[in-house]
Amino acid sequence: MLSGSGAAPASVAVIAGINNGYVCATGGTIPLFSSAATSGVIHWYKNGVRTALTGSPIDAEIGTWFAVVEDGPCSSQKSNSVTVQLDPAAGQTGITPFNFKVNGVTPSGNNINLCAGGSLLLEVENPEAGVTYTWYAGDAQNGLTLGTGATISTTVIAVQGYPILQCVASKTNACTQAQYAQFNISTSTPPAKPIVTSNTGAVQCGSNTQLTAVSAGADSYKWYKDGVLLPGETTNSHVVSALGDYTVYAVSAGNCVSDVSATFTVSNSTGFSQNLSIAGNATPYTGTSETYTATMTNAVNGSYQWLIASGDAQVENTSGNTASIKFGSADGTVVINVSASNACGDATPKPAS
C-alpha cells in the first residue's frame, strides 16, 4: 500500500551541449547545460545510469546524457537527451579558438546580460578565412539554428527559451571549435523600431540625398547597406553615396538594440537636372507647325511644361520632352519657354527659352 503525499517536480525543459556534443579526443569532455529547475536538485544520467553529477553546467564525457530533477522522494520525468560523441575529425587541428561579441560586447566569463526584447547583433572577433561559423540558441540537437556567418542578427525572443547562445566553427579536416555564453534577461528595454525617411524620396540625388531615422529612446544608431555594417555611421542620419538597400538599428544608452527598421531602397540614380535647353527651328514661317525638343542632363523620369511666353503662337500638343508649336499669321518674335524637373527637383535654368 502506498502512502504519503507530494508532487513530482517539473522536469528541466532542455539541455544543450557545447560544440553540438562533439569532443576532439577520446577522453575529452564538454559542458552540458540545463534550464533552471523550479524546485529540487538536477541529477544527471549517463547511458541511463545515475551519476554523482548535479546542477548545471556539468563536464560530460562521451555518452548519452539526460537530467532528472529530484525533490525529496519525488522525481521529475527525464529531460530530453544529448549525445556526447567523438568528432569525426578528432585529433585534427586547424581552427583557432575564438571569441564573439553580442551587440558589440564580449561576454565576461561566458556570461552576458540581454535586454528584454529587441535585436542581437552577433559577431565573431577576428574570423578566420575558410572557417564556417554557425550560431545556435542551445545546440543543434535540441535547440535552434540562428544562422551562418561571421556576423548575423537575431532577436532576444528567438533565444530566450534556451540556456546558452553558442557559435560553432567548422572546417574541412579539422575538429570543430565552439564558444558560448550563458545569459540573463534584464528589465531594460530597447528603443523603438526606427522609421527611415529620405529628403529625396527613393532616388539618389548626388550628395544631397540623406536618410534620417527616428526612434524613441535611441542614443545612437547602426546603419547597414545591403546587409553590411557601415562603420562609423552612428548618428540618426546617413548621406547616401551609392544605390542599395539600407536598414538601421537604434541603440539605447544601456546598449539595448531595437528591432531592425524596414528596408529603405535607394534606386534610380538621377542626380539634379541641369543645362535645360530647347532645340528647333529658330526662323519658322507664319501659319506653320514646328516640333521643338527640350534636353537636359539627368533627364531620367523628367517631366516638362511648355508655354508661349509672348508672340502669336500656341502649343498644339506635347509628348515627353517634345512639343508641337503652331505659329499664327502675325509676323514678330515668339518666345517659347519650357520648365522641367526630375525626382530630385527643378531643372536649371528655370525656365529655358
Secondary structure, 3 states (H helix, E strand, C coil): CCCCCCCCCCCCCCEEEHHHHEECCCCCCEEEEECCCCCCEEEEEECCEEEEEECCCEEECCEEEEEEEEECCEECCCCCCEEEEECCCCCCCCCCCCCEEECCECCECCEEEECCCCEEEEEECCCCCCCEEEEEECCCCCCEEEEECCEEEEEHHHHCCCCEEEEEEEECCEEEEEEEEEEEECCCCCCCCCEEEECCCCECCHHHCEEEEECCCCCEEEEEECCEECCCCCCCEEECCCCEEEEEEEECCCCCECCCCCCEEEECCCCCCEEEEEECCCCCCCCCEEEEEEEEECCCCCEEEEEEEECCEEEEEEECCEEEEEECCCCCCCEEEEEEEECCEECCCCCEC
